[in-house]
């Protein structure tokens, strides 16, 4: 699709026509989403790299954090790709 952007949110990817859209608002939203994901990824990496946490946490908690990290990294990739489209 020409003249559109993609908005990534959880498991939903939407395409928005850019003909009547304030592009600076979209860029701002993506930048904010990227910052939030960076913090989430850092937090999850910190937990998963903490030997004490890994040794004491239930296996399900470890698996949930690994899944959350994987999801966050995937979302980050999509957000970064969208931001590059505006460069």
Secondary structure, 3 states (H helix, E strand, C coil): CCCEEEEEECCEEEEEECCCCCHHHHHHHHHHHHHHHHHHHHHHHHHHCCHHHHHHCCHHHHHHHHHHHHHHHHHHHHHHHHHHHHC
